[in-house]
């Protein structure tokens, strides 16, 4: 195999792999990036966290009344002592 042909094949394969990786990343990331944060003892009344990745965050003794957590990733989140009155949790991942 000549150098030019081999170089062309490698270039095409690299471009194909890059295109697949960029296309697939749109489907892999359904949530914004996760930043485990502490929202402890805050007043977050009516805040919109819909669709956010809140993995391992903490809302201990936080007032979340009327907030929107729909379709959020809440894996490992602590709501100990939090006020969740009228919070929208539709489609949220609470595992």
C-alpha positions in Angstrom: 0.0 0.0 0.0 1.4 3.3 -0.9 2.0 6.1 1.6 -0.6 8.4 0.0 -3.3 5.7 0.1 -2.5 4.7 3.6 -2.5 8.4 4.7 -5.9 8.9 3.0 -7.4 5.9 4.7 -6.1 7.0 8.1 -7.5 10.6 7.6 -10.9 9.2 6.5 -11.1 6.9 9.5 -10.0 9.6 11.9 -12.7 12.0 10.5 -15.3 9.3 10.7 -14.5 8.5 14.4 -14.5 12.1 15.3 -17.9 12.6 13.6 -19.4 9.6 15.4 -18.1 10.8 18.7 -19.5 14.3 18.3 -22.9 13.0 17.1 -23.1 10.4 19.9 -22.2 13.0 22.6 -25.6 14.7 21.9 -27.4 11.6 23.0 -25.2 10.6 25.9 -25.5 13.9 27.7 -29.1 14.4 28.5 -28.4 16.7 31.5 -26.1 19.7 31.9 -22.8 18.9 33.5 -22.9 17.7 37.2 -21.4 20.0 39.9 -22.1 18.5 43.3 -22.9 21.7 45.3 -24.2 22.5 48.7 -27.4 24.4 48.8 -27.9 23.8 52.5 -30.0 26.2 54.6 -30.9 28.5 51.7 -34.2 29.9 50.6 -34.7 28.8 47.0 -38.4 29.4 46.6 -39.6 29.0 43.0 -36.1 28.3 41.6 -36.0 26.4 38.2 -33.6 23.4 38.3 -35.5 21.6 35.6 -33.3 19.3 33.5 -30.2 20.0 35.6 -27.7 17.4 36.7 -27.5 17.8 40.5 -25.9 14.5 41.3 -24.7 14.2 44.9 -25.7 17.8 45.7 -27.1 18.7 49.1 -30.3 20.6 50.0 -30.2 20.0 53.8 -32.8 22.3 55.5 -33.3 24.2 52.3 -36.7 25.9 51.4 -37.5 24.7 47.9 -41.2 25.5 48.0 -42.7 25.9 44.5 -39.4 25.0 42.8 -39.1 23.1 39.6 -36.9 20.0 39.6 -38.7 18.2 36.7 -36.5 15.9 34.6 -33.5 16.7 36.8 -30.9 14.1 37.7 -31.1 13.9 41.5 -29.1 10.8 42.1 -27.6 10.8 45.5 -29.1 14.2 46.4 -29.8 14.9 50.1 -33.1 16.6 50.9 -32.8 16.0 54.7 -35.1 18.5 56.5 -35.9 20.4 53.2 -39.2 22.0 52.5 -40.5 20.3 49.3 -44.0 21.8 49.4 -45.4 22.0 45.9 -42.1 21.1 44.2 -42.4 19.7 40.7 -40.5 16.4 40.6 -42.1 15.1 37.3 -39.6 12.8 35.5 -36.8 13.5 38.0 -34.3 10.7 38.7 -34.5 10.2 42.5 -32.3 7.1 42.7 
